[in-house]
Amino acid sequence: MTTQSPSDSEPRPAEGTIVFEEGDLHSLSDGLSRDPQYNDRRLILRRKLGALAQEFVSRPRRPKLALASRTSLHNPHAFNGNRVKRLWAYICRDKKEKARLKRVVGADLAKDLDAAFRNAYICMAVESDRVEVSLRIHSDAWFDGNNLKRRVDKEGQEELLSVLNELDGYFLRLADWKGEWRCGELTASSLREFFGYYEPGTHALAVERVWPAPANQPAVRAALFGEGVSTMLLGEMARLEPLYRFAAWSKESDHLFG
């Protein structure tokens, strides 16, 4: 996974109604993903994602969630393998919450916590042929991976099973495995199967929903360019909040040690 280079400044979010366009997806296609001439076009998409992420973060919540948002690089760079096939906004714990976690686990263990992928995060991503909303726990986000697994070990699977089965349309996935578990249809047996394989610090975990936008199906693709799409995506991200609260280490869900 690539994330934003430390030397890259966060661009100003787009203003007004956020609508995706053909050019947004096209700029990420195989033939253009390495072409710096399309940086400006990808920057437009990055600013759109940034605006939606900021709107999501700023929403009032009870209890409060300490969240911050960033966006990924829009220009080919050594950091992203010199190609931009995917742009995303990610929402994870803010600096204050990261600092609190560092105090708990110690500076040596948490020295790389500033990188977003070392935290559980909610993601909204665009590729040339798809749009995605997901919650991800990277293999390097072992704090949150262990917090989730230890909570399930201690409390049992019932609550997590309920949370996941509220996410109809999403799939629970493990690392790069082809297997998937359909949310809304999970059973205690299938969740035990998943946790029988999942090892925090070794495997990545994702709960994701994808809206395909194949170039050879213009009607399907065009459905992602309507004015209501941004509202729909924000709503889908909100659906992942209960799972984020359950899994990510926080005062509300502190199962990392003991």
MIKOL-365388 format. One record per residue: x, y, z of N, C-alpha, C, O in turn. Coordinates in steps of 0.2 Angstrom, whole numbers, padded with zeros to 4 digits, always signed. Layout:
<nodes>
XYZXYZXYZXYZ ...
</nodes>
This chain:
<nodes>
+0004-0006+0000+0000+0000+0000+0004+0006+0000+0010+0006+0003 +0002+0011-0004+0006+0018-0003+0001+0023+0000-0005+0022+0000 +0004+0028+0003+0001+0033+0007+0004+0039+0005+0009+0039+0001 +0002+0045+0008+0004+0051+0006+0012+0052+0008+0013+0051+0014 +0016+0055+0003+0023+0056+0005+0023+0062+0010+0019+0066+0010 +0028+0061+0015+0028+0066+0020+0030+0073+0017+0028+0078+0020 +0033+0073+0011+0035+0080+0008+0029+0083+0004+0030+0088+0001 +0024+0079+0003+0018+0081-0001+0013+0085+0003+0010+0082+0008 +0011+0091+0002+0006+0095+0006-0001+0093+0004-0002+0092-0002 -0005+0093+0009-0012+0092+0007-0015+0097+0003-0015+0103+0006 -0018+0096-0002-0021+0101-0006-0028+0104-0003-0031+0101+0001 -0030+0110-0005-0036+0113-0003-0042+0109-0005-0042+0107-0011 -0047+0107-0001-0052+0103-0004-0056+0107-0009-0056+0113-0009 -0060+0103-0013-0064+0106-0018-0070+0110-0015-0072+0108-0009 -0073+0114-0018-0078+0118-0015-0085+0117-0019-0084+0115-0025 -0091+0118-0016-0097+0117-0020-0099+0109-0020-0096+0105-0016 -0104+0108-0024-0106+0101-0025-0101+0097-0028-0098+0098-0033 -0100+0091-0025-0095+0086-0027-0098+0081-0032-0103+0077-0030 -0096+0081-0038-0098+0077-0043-0092+0074-0047-0088+0077-0049 -0092+0067-0047-0087+0064-0051-0089+0064-0058-0094+0064-0061 -0083+0064-0062-0084+0064-0070-0079+0059-0073-0075+0056-0070 -0081+0058-0079-0077+0053-0083-0069+0055-0083-0065+0050-0082 -0067+0061-0083-0060+0063-0083-0057+0060-0076-0051+0059-0076 -0061+0060-0071-0058+0058-0065-0055+0051-0065-0050+0049-0063 -0060+0046-0068-0058+0039-0068-0053+0038-0074-0048+0034-0073 -0054+0042-0079-0049+0041-0085-0042+0042-0083-0038+0039-0086 -0041+0047-0079-0034+0049-0077-0030+0044-0073-0024+0044-0073 -0034+0039-0071-0031+0033-0067-0030+0027-0071-0028+0022-0069 -0032+0027-0078-0031+0022-0082-0024+0020-0083-0020+0024-0082 -0023+0013-0086-0016+0011-0087-0012+0015-0091-0006+0016-0089 -0015+0018-0096-0011+0022-0101-0009+0029-0099-0005+0032-0101 -0013+0031-0093-0012+0038-0091-0009+0038-0084-0007+0043-0082 -0009+0033-0080-0007+0033-0073+0000+0035-0072+0002+0037-0067 +0005+0034-0077+0012+0036-0076+0013+0043-0079+0019+0046-0079 +0008+0046-0083+0009+0052-0086+0008+0058-0082+0003+0060-0080 +0014+0062-0081+0013+0068-0077+0009+0073-0080+0007+0078-0076 +0007+0073-0086+0003+0078-0090-0004+0078-0087-0008+0082-0087 -0006+0072-0083-0013+0071-0081-0013+0073-0073-0018+0071-0070 -0007+0075-0070-0007+0077-0063-0013+0082-0061-0016+0081-0056 -0014+0087-0066-0019+0092-0064-0026+0089-0064-0030+0091-0060 -0027+0084-0068-0033+0081-0069-0034+0077-0062-0040+0076-0059 -0029+0073-0060-0029+0069-0054-0030+0073-0048-0033+0071-0043 -0027+0079-0048-0027+0084-0042-0035+0086-0041-0037+0087-0036 -0038+0087-0047-0045+0089-0046-0049+0083-0042-0053+0085-0038 -0048+0077-0044-0051+0071-0041-0049+0071-0033-0053+0070-0029 -0042+0072-0032-0040+0072-0025-0043+0077-0021-0045+0076-0015 -0044+0083-0024-0048+0088-0020-0055+0087-0019-0058+0089-0013 -0058+0083-0023-0065+0081-0022-0065+0076-0016-0069+0077-0012 -0061+0071-0017-0061+0066-0011-0059+0070-0004-0062+0068+0001 -0054+0074-0005-0053+0078+0001-0059+0082+0004-0059+0082+0010 -0063+0085+0000-0069+0088+0002-0074+0084+0006-0076+0085+0011 -0075+0078+0003-0079+0073+0006-0077+0070+0012-0081+0070+0017 -0070+0069+0013-0067+0067+0019-0068+0072+0024-0069+0070+0030 -0067+0078+0023-0067+0083+0028-0074+0084+0030-0076+0085+0036 -0079+0083+0026-0086+0084+0028-0088+0078+0032-0091+0079+0037 -0085+0072+0031-0087+0066+0035-0084+0067+0042-0087+0066+0047 -0077+0070+0042-0074+0071+0049-0078+0076+0053-0078+0075+0059 -0080+0081+0050-0083+0087+0054-0090+0085+0056-0093+0090+0060 -0093+0080+0054-0100+0079+0057-0100+0077+0064-0096+0074+0067 -0105+0080+0068-0106+0079+0075-0107+0072+0076-0111+0069+0073 -0104+0069+0082-0106+0062+0084-0106+0062+0091-0103+0065+0095 -0110+0057+0094-0111+0056+0101-0111+0048+0102-0115+0045+0099 -0106+0046+0105-0100+0049+0108-0095+0052+0102-0095+0049+0097 -0091+0056+0104-0087+0059+0099-0081+0054+0096-0079+0050+0100 -0080+0055+0090-0074+0051+0087-0068+0056+0085-0070+0061+0082 -0062+0055+0088-0057+0059+0086-0054+0057+0080-0050+0053+0079 -0056+0060+0074-0054+0058+0068-0050+0064+0064-0051+0070+0065 -0046+0062+0059-0043+0067+0054-0043+0063+0048-0043+0057+0047 -0042+0067+0042-0042+0064+0035-0036+0067+0032-0033+0072+0033 -0034+0063+0027-0029+0064+0022-0031+0061+0015-0035+0057+0015 -0027+0063+0010-0028+0060+0004-0021+0058+0001-0016+0060+0003 -0022+0053-0004-0016+0050-0007-0013+0054-0012-0016+0059-0015 -0007+0053-0014-0003+0057-0019-0007+0056-0026-0009+0051-0028 -0007+0062-0030-0010+0062-0036-0005+0062-0042-0007+0062-0048 +0002+0063-0040+0007+0063-0045+0011+0057-0045+0013+0054-0040 +0014+0054-0051+0018+0048-0051+0025+0050-0047+0027+0056-0048 +0027+0046-0043+0032+0047-0038+0035+0040-0036+0032+0035-0036 +0041+0040-0034+0044+0034-0031+0040+0031-0026+0040+0025-0025 +0037+0035-0022+0033+0033-0016+0027+0029-0018+0025+0024-0015 +0024+0030-0024+0019+0026-0027+0020+0022-0033+0016+0020-0037 +0027+0020-0034+0029+0016-0039+0029+0020-0046+0028+0016-0051 +0029+0026-0046+0029+0030-0052+0022+0029-0056+0022+0030-0062 +0017+0028-0052+0010+0027-0056+0005+0029-0051+0005+0027-0045 -0001+0032-0054-0006+0033-0049-0013+0029-0052-0016+0032-0057 -0014+0023-0050-0019+0019-0052-0025+0020-0047-0031+0018-0049 -0024+0023-0042-0029+0023-0036-0028+0030-0032-0022+0031-0030 -0033+0033-0031-0033+0039-0027-0038+0038-0021-0044+0035-0023 -0037+0040-0015-0041+0039-0010-0041+0044-0004-0035+0048-0004 -0046+0045-0001-0046+0049+0006-0046+0044+0011-0050+0039+0011 -0043+0045+0017-0043+0040+0022-0044+0044+0029-0042+0049+0030 -0048+0041+0033-0050+0044+0039-0048+0039+0045-0050+0034+0045 -0044+0042+0049-0041+0038+0055-0041+0042+0061-0043+0048+0061 -0038+0040+0067-0038+0044+0073-0033+0050+0072-0028+0050+0068 -0035+0055+0075-0032+0062+0074-0025+0062+0078-0024+0057+0082 -0021+0067+0078-0015+0068+0081-0015+0067+0088-0011+0064+0092 -0020+0070+0091-0021+0070+0099-0022+0062+0101-0020+0060+0106 -0026+0059+0097-0028+0052+0099-0022+0047+0098-0020+0043+0101 -0018+0049+0092-0012+0045+0091-0007+0046+0097-0003+0042+0099 -0006+0053+0099-0002+0054+0105-0004+0050+0111+0000+0048+0115 -0010+0050+0112-0013+0046+0118-0011+0039+0117-0009+0036+0122 -0012+0036+0112-0010+0029+0110-0002+0028+0111+0000+0023+0114 +0002+0033+0109+0009+0032+0110+0011+0032+0117+0015+0029+0119 +0007+0036+0121+0009+0036+0129+0007+0029+0132+0010+0027+0137 +0002+0026+0129+0000+0019+0132+0005+0014+0130+0007+0010+0134 +0007+0014+0123+0012+0008+0121+0019+0010+0121+0023+0005+0121 +0021+0016+0122+0028+0018+0122+0030+0021+0116+0028+0018+0110 +0035+0025+0116+0037+0029+0110+0040+0024+0105+0040+0025+0099 +0044+0019+0108+0048+0015+0103+0043+0011+0099+0044+0010+0093 +0038+0008+0102+0033+0004+0098+0029+0008+0094+0027+0006+0088 +0027+0014+0096+0023+0018+0092+0026+0024+0087+0023+0028+0086 +0033+0023+0086+0036+0028+0083+0034+0029+0076+0035+0035+0073 +0031+0024+0072+0028+0025+0066+0021+0026+0065+0018+0025+0060 +0018+0028+0071+0010+0028+0071+0008+0034+0067+0002+0034+0065 +0012+0039+0065+0009+0044+0061+0007+0042+0054+0003+0046+0052 +0010+0037+0051+0008+0035+0045+0001+0032+0045-0001+0028+0050 -0004+0034+0041-0011+0032+0041-0012+0025+0041-0016+0022+0045 -0008+0021+0037-0009+0014+0036-0007+0010+0042-0008+0004+0043 -0004+0013+0047-0002+0010+0053-0008+0011+0059-0007+0010+0065 -0014+0014+0056-0020+0014+0060-0026+0011+0056-0025+0011+0050 -0030+0009+0060-0037+0007+0057-0039+0013+0053-0039+0019+0056 -0042+0013+0047-0045+0019+0044-0051+0017+0039-0051+0011+0037 -0055+0022+0039-0061+0021+0034-0058+0025+0027-0055+0030+0028 -0060+0021+0022-0057+0023+0015-0062+0024+0010-0067+0021+0010 -0061+0030+0006-0065+0031+0000-0061+0031-0006-0057+0036-0006 -0061+0027-0010-0056+0026-0016-0059+0026-0023-0065+0024-0023 -0055+0029-0027-0057+0029-0034-0052+0026-0039-0046+0027-0038 -0054+0021-0043-0049+0018-0048-0052+0020-0055-0058+0022-0055 -0049+0017-0060-0051+0019-0067-0058+0015-0068-0062+0017-0073 -0059+0010-0065-0065+0006-0066-0070+0004-0060-0073-0001-0060 -0069+0008-0054-0072+0006-0048-0072+0012-0043-0067+0016-0043 -0077+0012-0039-0077+0016-0033-0078+0012-0027-0082+0007-0027 -0074+0013-0022-0074+0009-0016-0075+0013-0009-0073+0019-0009 -0079+0010-0005-0079+0012+0002-0077+0006+0007-0080+0001+0006 -0073+0007+0011-0070+0002+0015-0068+0004+0022-0066+0010+0023 -0067-0001+0027-0063+0000+0033-0057-0005+0032-0058-0011+0030 -0051-0003+0034-0045-0007+0033-0041-0007+0039-0040-0001+0042 -0038-0012+0040-0033-0013+0045-0027-0016+0042-0027-0022+0041 -0022-0012+0040-0016-0015+0037-0012-0020+0041-0013-0019+0048 -0008-0024+0039-0004-0028+0043+0000-0024+0047+0002-0027+0053 +0002-0018+0045+0007-0014+0050+0003-0011+0055+0006-0008+0060 -0004-0011+0055-0008-0008+0060-0010-0013+0065-0015-0014+0067 -0004-0016+0068-0005-0021+0073-0008-0019+0079-0011-0024+0083 -0008-0013+0081-0011-0011+0087-0019-0012+0087-0022-0015+0091 -0022-0010+0081-0029-0011+0080-0031-0018+0078-0036-0020+0081 -0027-0021+0075-0028-0028+0073-0028-0032+0080-0033-0037+0080 -0023-0031+0084-0023-0035+0090-0029-0033+0095-0032-0037+0098 -0031-0026+0095-0036-0024+0099-0043-0028+0097-0047-0030+0101 -0044-0028+0090-0050-0031+0088-0050-0039+0090-0055-0041+0092 -0045-0042+0088-0044-0049+0090-0045-0051+0097-0049-0056+0099 -0042-0047+0101-0042-0048+0109-0049-0047+0111-0051-0050+0116 -0052-0042+0108-0059-0040+0110-0064-0046+0109-0068-0048+0113 -0063-0049+0103-0067-0055+0101-0066-0061+0106-0070-0064+0108 -0059-0062+0107-0057-0067+0111-0060-0066+0118-0062-0071+0121 -0061-0060+0121-0063-0059+0127-0071-0059+0128-0074-0062+0133 -0074-0055+0123-0081-0054+0123-0085-0059+0119-0091-0060+0120 -0082-0063+0115-0086-0067+0110-0087-0064+0104-0086-0058+0103 -0090-0067+0099-0091-0065+0093-0098-0061+0092-0099-0058+0086 -0103-0062+0096-0110-0060+0095-0110-0053+0093-0114-0051+0088 -0107-0048+0097-0108-0041+0095-0105-0039+0088-0108-0036+0084 -0099-0042+0087-0096-0041+0080-0100-0044+0075-0100-0041+0069 -0102-0050+0076-0107-0053+0071-0113-0048+0069-0114-0048+0063 -0116-0045+0074-0121-0041+0073-0119-0035+0069-0123-0032+0065 -0113-0032+0071-0111-0026+0068-0110-0027+0060-0112-0023+0056 -0106-0033+0059-0105-0034+0052-0111-0036+0048-0111-0034+0042 -0116-0039+0051-0122-0041+0047-0126-0035+0046-0131-0036+0042 -0125-0029+0049-0128-0023+0047-0126-0020+0041-0128-0015+0038 -0120-0023+0038-0117-0020+0032-0118-0024+0026-0113-0026+0023 -0124-0025+0025-0126-0028+0019-0123-0025+0013-0123-0019+0012 -0120-0029+0008-0117-0026+0002-0109-0025+0003-0106-0024-0002 -0107-0027+0009-0100-0027+0010-0097-0034+0011-0101-0039+0012 -0091-0034+0010-0087-0041+0010-0082-0040+0015-0078-0035+0015 -0081-0045+0020-0075-0046+0024-0070-0050+0020-0071-0055+0018 -0064-0047+0020-0058-0050+0016-0052-0050+0020-0051-0046+0025 -0048-0055+0019-0042-0056+0022-0036-0055+0018-0035-0059+0013 -0032-0051+0019-0025-0050+0015-0027-0050+0008-0032-0046+0006 -0023-0053+0004-0024-0054-0003-0028-0060-0005-0027-0062-0011 -0031-0064-0001-0034-0070-0002-0040-0069-0007-0043-0064-0006 -0041-0074-0011-0047-0074-0015-0054-0075-0011-0059-0073-0013 -0053-0078-0006-0059-0079-0002-0062-0073+0001-0059-0068+0002 -0069-0073+0002-0072-0067+0005-0078-0070+0009-0081-0075+0008 -0080-0066+0014-0086-0067+0018-0091-0062+0017-0089-0056+0018 -0097-0063+0015-0102-0058+0014-0105-0056+0020-0109-0060+0023 -0105-0049+0021-0108-0046+0027-0116-0047+0026-0118-0046+0020 -0120-0047+0031-0127-0048+0030-0129-0056+0030-0134-0057+0032 -0124-0060+0029-0125-0067+0029-0120-0071+0033-0120-0077+0033 -0116-0067+0037-0111-0071+0041-0114-0075+0047-0119-0073+0050 -0111-0080+0048-0113-0084+0054-0108-0085+0059-0102-0083+0058 -0109-0087+0065-0104-0088+0070-0099-0093+0067-0093-0092+0069 -0101-0098+0063-0096-0102+0061-0091-0099+0056-0085-0100+0056 -0094-0095+0051-0090-0091+0046-0085-0086+0049-0080-0085+0047 -0087-0083+0055-0083-0078+0058-0077-0082+0062-0072-0079+0062 -0079-0088+0065-0074-0092+0068-0069-0094+0063-0063-0094+0064 -0071-0095+0057-0066-0097+0051-0062-0091+0050-0056-0092+0049 -0064-0085+0049-0060-0080+0048-0055-0078+0053-0049-0078+0051 -0057-0078+0059-0052-0077+0065-0047-0083+0066-0042-0082+0069 -0049-0089+0063-0044-0094+0063-0038-0093+0058-0033-0096+0060 -0040-0089+0053-0034-0087+0049-0031-0081+0050-0025-0080+0049 -0035-0076+0053-0032-0069+0054-0027-0068+0059-0028-0070+0065 -0021-0066+0057-0016-0064+0062-0014-0057+0062-0011-0055+0057 -0015-0053+0067-0013-0046+0067-0006-0045+0066-0002-0049+0069 -0003-0041+0062+0004-0040+0061+0006-0044+0055+0012-0042+0053 +0002-0049+0053+0004-0053+0047-0001-0052+0041+0001-0051+0036 -0007-0051+0043-0012-0051+0038-0016-0044+0038-0017-0041+0043 -0018-0042+0032-0022-0036+0032-0029-0038+0032-0031-0043+0030 -0034-0034+0035-0041-0035+0035-0044-0029+0032-0043-0024+0032 -0050-0031+0028-0054-0026+0025-0061-0028+0025-0063-0034+0024 -0065-0023+0026-0072-0024+0025-0074-0019+0020-0074-0013+0021 -0076-0021+0014-0076-0016+0008-0083-0017+0004-0085-0023+0004 -0085-0012+0001-0090-0012-0004-0088-0008-0010-0085-0003-0010 -0089-0011-0016-0086-0009-0022-0092-0007-0027-0097-0011-0028 -0092-0002-0031-0096+0000-0036-0092+0000-0043-0089+0004-0044 -0093-0006-0047-0090-0006-0053-0092-0001-0058-0097+0001-0058 -0087+0001-0062-0088+0006-0067-0084+0004-0073-0079+0008-0075 -0085-0001-0076-0082-0004-0082-0082+0001-0088-0088+0004-0089 -0077+0002-0091-0077+0007-0097-0081+0004-0103-0084+0008-0106 -0082-0002-0103-0086-0005-0109-0094-0005-0107-0097-0008-0111 -0095-0003-0101-0102-0002-0099-0104+0005-0097-0105+0007-0091 -0105+0009-0102-0106+0017-0101-0112+0018-0097-0111+0023-0093 -0117+0015-0097-0123+0016-0093-0121+0015-0085-0123+0019-0081 -0118+0009-0084-0116+0008-0077-0111+0013-0075-0112+0015-0069 -0106+0015-0079-0101+0020-0077-0104+0027-0076-0103+0030-0071 -0109+0028-0080-0112+0035-0079-0116+0036-0073-0117+0041-0070 -0118+0030-0070-0122+0030-0064-0118+0033-0058-0121+0036-0053 -0111+0033-0059-0107+0036-0053-0106+0043-0054-0102+0046-0050 -0109+0046-0059-0107+0053-0061-0113+0058-0059-0113+0064-0061 -0118+0055-0055-0124+0059-0053-0122+0063-0047-0118+0062-0043 -0127+0068-0046-0126+0073-0040-0127+0069-0033-0124+0072-0028 -0131+0064-0033-0132+0060-0027-0127+0056-0025-0127+0053-0019 -0122+0055-0029-0117+0050-0027-0112+0051-0021-0111+0047-0017 -0111+0058-0021-0107+0060-0015-0110+0059-0008-0107+0057-0003 -0117+0060-0008-0121+0059-0002-0121+0052-0001-0121+0050+0005 -0122+0048-0006-0122+0040-0005-0116+0038-0002-0116+0034+0003 -0110+0040-0004-0103+0038-0002-0102+0040+0005-0100+0036+0009 -0105+0046+0007-0104+0049+0014-0108+0044+0019-0106+0043+0024 -0114+0042+0016-0119+0038+0020-0116+0031+0021-0116+0028+0026 -0112+0029+0016-0109+0022+0017-0103+0022+0022-0102+0018+0025 -0099+0028+0021-0094+0028+0026-0097+0029+0033-0094+0026+0038 -0103+0032+0034-0106+0032+0041-0108+0025+0043-0108+0024+0049 -0110+0021+0038-0112+0014+0040-0106+0010+0043-0107+0006+0047 -0100+0012+0042-0094+0009+0044-0092+0011+0051-0088+0008+0054 -0095+0017+0054-0093+0019+0060-0094+0014+0066-0089+0014+0070 -0099+0011+0066-0100+0006+0072-0094+0001+0072-0092-0001+0077 -0092-0001+0066-0087-0006+0065-0080-0003+0067-0076-0006+0071 -0079+0003+0065-0073+0007+0067-0073+0007+0075-0067+0006+0078 -0078+0009+0078-0078+0010+0085-0077+0003+0089-0074+0003+0094 -0079-0002+0086-0078-0008+0089-0071-0011+0088-0068-0013+0093 -0068-0010+0082-0061-0013+0081-0056-0008+0083-0051-0011+0086 -0056-0002+0082-0050+0003+0083-0049+0004+0090-0054+0005+0094 -0043+0004+0092-0041+0005+0099-0043+0012+0101-0041+0017+0098 -0046+0013+0107-0049+0020+0109-0051+0019+0117-0050+0013+0119 -0053+0024+0120-0055+0024+0127-0062+0020+0127-0063+0016+0131 -0065+0020+0121-0072+0016+0121-0070+0009+0120-0074+0005+0122 -0065+0007+0116-0063+0000+0115-0056-0001+0116-0052-0001+0112 -0054-0002+0122-0047-0003+0124-0046-0010+0127-0048-0012+0132 -0044-0014+0122-0042-0021+0123-0035-0023+0121-0034-0029+0119 -0031-0018+0120-0025-0020+0117-0020-0024+0122-0016-0028+0120 -0021-0022+0129-0016-0026+0133-0021-0029+0139-0027-0028+0139 -0018-0034+0142-0022-0037+0148-0025-0043+0145-0029-0047+0149 
</nodes>
